[in-house]
Amino acid sequence: MKAKVEELQDRIPAYTFPPLPEQTQVATPVSSHWYKVRVGDTLGKVSKRFRVPVKTLKTKNNLSSPNIRPGDFLVISR
């Protein structure tokens, strides 16, 4: 049986994977980090703590409203 499998193995076509596209490098801000929202935090408080405008926090985190919940993660960058 082993000999038969080895004989037929040469008939199996080999699949060659297409080359991967070149990865584009995305510039990321050096001064960014994550912040886990705590109980009692508001965008205003987080804004003051990290000296980042509320508008920037909303933009970087795709927030449409000023509501954040404990346990949420926010990207803090300038």
C-alpha positions as CSV (number, residue, x, y, z in Angstrom):
1,M,0.0,0.0,0.0
2,K,2.9,2.4,0.9
3,A,4.4,1.9,-2.5
4,K,1.1,2.6,-4.3
5,V,0.6,5.9,-2.3
6,E,4.1,7.0,-3.1
7,E,3.6,6.2,-6.8
8,L,0.3,8.2,-7.0
9,Q,1.6,11.1,-4.8
10,D,3.6,12.5,-7.8
11,R,0.3,12.9,-9.7
12,I,-1.2,15.3,-7.2
13,P,-0.9,18.8,-8.5
14,A,1.0,21.2,-6.2
15,Y,-0.7,24.4,-5.4
16,T,1.4,27.5,-5.4
17,F,0.1,30.5,-3.4
18,P,-0.1,33.9,-5.2
19,P,2.4,36.4,-3.8
20,L,1.1,38.6,-1.0
21,P,0.5,42.2,-1.8
22,E,3.0,44.7,-0.3
23,Q,1.8,46.0,3.0
24,T,1.4,49.7,3.2
25,Q,2.8,51.3,6.3
26,V,0.4,53.4,8.2
27,A,1.9,56.2,10.4
28,T,0.7,55.9,13.9
29,P,1.1,58.6,16.5
30,V,4.0,58.0,18.8
31,S,2.2,59.5,21.8
32,S,-0.9,57.4,21.8
33,H,-2.0,54.8,24.4
34,W,-5.2,53.1,25.6
35,Y,-7.2,54.2,28.6
36,K,-9.8,52.0,30.3
37,V,-12.8,54.1,31.4
38,R,-13.6,53.9,35.1
39,V,-16.8,54.5,37.0
40,G,-17.5,58.3,37.2
41,D,-15.4,59.1,34.1
42,T,-16.8,61.5,31.5
43,L,-15.2,62.7,28.3
44,G,-14.6,66.0,30.0
45,K,-12.7,64.4,32.9
46,V,-10.6,62.2,30.6
47,S,-10.0,65.3,28.4
48,K,-8.6,67.3,31.4
49,R,-6.6,64.4,32.8
50,F,-4.7,63.8,29.5
51,R,-4.9,67.4,28.2
52,V,-6.6,66.3,25.0
53,P,-9.5,68.2,23.6
54,V,-12.9,66.4,23.8
55,K,-13.3,66.8,20.1
56,T,-10.0,64.9,19.5
57,L,-11.1,62.1,21.9
58,K,-14.4,61.8,20.0
59,T,-12.7,61.7,16.6
60,K,-10.0,59.2,17.5
61,N,-12.5,56.9,19.1
62,N,-15.3,57.2,16.5
63,L,-17.8,58.5,19.2
64,S,-20.9,60.3,18.0
65,S,-22.2,61.1,21.5
66,P,-20.4,62.1,24.7
67,N,-21.5,59.0,26.5
68,I,-18.8,56.5,27.6
69,R,-19.2,53.5,29.9
70,P,-17.0,52.0,32.5
71,G,-14.9,49.3,30.9
72,D,-14.7,51.0,27.5
73,F,-11.2,51.6,26.1
74,L,-10.3,55.0,24.6
75,V,-7.4,55.8,22.4
76,I,-5.6,58.8,23.9
77,S,-3.5,60.7,21.4
78,R,-2.7,64.3,20.7
